Amino acid sequence: MTSYSHQEHLNLMILFEKIRWKNFLSTGNQYIELDFQEKSTVLISGNNGAGKSTVLDALTFVLFSKPYRKINRSQLLNSTNEKDCRVEVEFSIGSTDWKIIRGIKPNIFEIWRNNKLLDQSHNANEQQKWLEQNVVKMNYKSFTQIVILGSSTFIPFMQLSGPNRRDVIEDLLDIRIFTAMNNVIKDKIRLVRDDIKTLTLKKESLNDKVTMQENFIKELETNSNERIEKKRKKMDALGDDICVYIMENERSDDQVYGLTQDQEKLGYGSDTLAKLNNYKGQISNKVATITKEHKFFTDNVTCPTCTQPIEESFRLNKIKDVQLKAKELQSGYQELEQTIKKEQERERQFTTLSKEITKLTHGISKNNTLISNCQRQQRDLESEIQTLTNQLENRNTEHNKLEKFKSTLQETYESLATHNQTIKYYNFTYELLKDGGVKTKIIKKYLPLINQQVNRYLQMMDFYINFTLDEEFNETIESPIHEDFSYSSFSEGEKQRIDLALLFTWREVAKFKNSVATNLMILDEVFDSSLDATGTEEFLKIIRYVIKDANIFIISHKSGLEDKFEDHIRFEKHKGFSRIIS
């Protein structure tokens, strides 16, 4: 345990000097001011509702922005004036003077150091955090355990649950930092584990990339030439096919040219054949007419219409003439039929030639399509050959890629090893900072002192028991009358003595830590409950003669105590406002 001289201890203490407030709770527009250092022991009295406990709320409000009692912030403002609520506290730490000002309507939060206002560019929360961590070095909870002890909200240590008892001890011993550190370590463990998961996935991915790149290079170097040769042979085969198709097309072109010449020789006679067939029809009609006429003059010597006799010579000439015309028509008809047959044969030959030309032309078109497909395949193969050739030419680049993958993989393995080592360290630290670790060792170190001081104060109050707290903060109480006593077994007055002994002990423990040492102690209504006359007398002796370097304020409405204190401050209500009367 670090030891300090008396003067060093005073230099480290927070010396509260004065507090003043107005328009706060029942206080009006005139400041009420208390001097914290004028006397060592001060009694504050007054009727209920006079405002004597307001000092508790004012002090915690100005330092921590919340009252001691369960009062809404809006209710702190005096309901009559409804503005200009203001609380100021002055204190010193070593050679540095501090002044804190806080107000409502308007909202004010000012920190003064040696009469200079500190930078207010930060928000109120940041300012408050800085004040607690760097100046007061106490939070609200610690402050209300060490400086202010009020019966209205104070829960005795012995009535707290096990975890809450531990919180009190850890706050007093200033070892809650280990809990905060442990929370930080837990966050770091989580982050490192996330990094390990990420690095593991990266490692697996890089292993796959290395394997694929090695296989790619192996295939590139062993199979590329063979693949190139195969593709070139395929290109040559396609070239041969193209040549065949071209030769076929050339032959077909020659054949089409010959057939076209033959067609030109034959000419195109579809119109001629139609005309001839038309003539044939006309001749057939004339033959039919002449035949009818011949039959008429052959079969009739009189006119069937008029019954007149036909002249014989006319009839015979007519028959002869008709026979002659029939002979001429018959001869022409035969010639025409011959001509038609010749024309039909010529047209048949022309059609046959056209079909052959069409067949040959279709074959040429098909071959052209095949040639185009072959040429496209040749271009694709040529591109593939070029790609393989480039890859062979650039295999050094692929080797560089492989080496880069391997280098990154090695870095990942090293990073994984570092992270695994780190998490081992964090896990060790986590176990060390757990409740059963270093905190318990520190508590073990202080427990004998705590138990010693508690029993010392109990004896000062004529309460002769052996009170012991174990590592789990459970009490063991031995008395001359009974051995296995518990806190709940005692009367209310005896419990009060134990509670006070613990409170004085916590203050002693706090003084050892120095960071929370202070001259001020305010006790609210400690005499107004179960403490009997003997206990009260012994308690007054303790605060007057035992507790050093302290300015103690006792708030009470119990009578007959005025002459027990160095000073007496009385509060009263006047026209609805609290004030101090002499």
Order of alpha helices (4+ residues) and beta strands (2+ residues): alpha-beta-beta-beta-alpha-alpha-beta-beta-beta-beta-alpha-alpha-beta-alpha-alpha-alpha-alpha-alpha-alpha-beta-beta-alpha-beta-alpha-beta-beta-beta
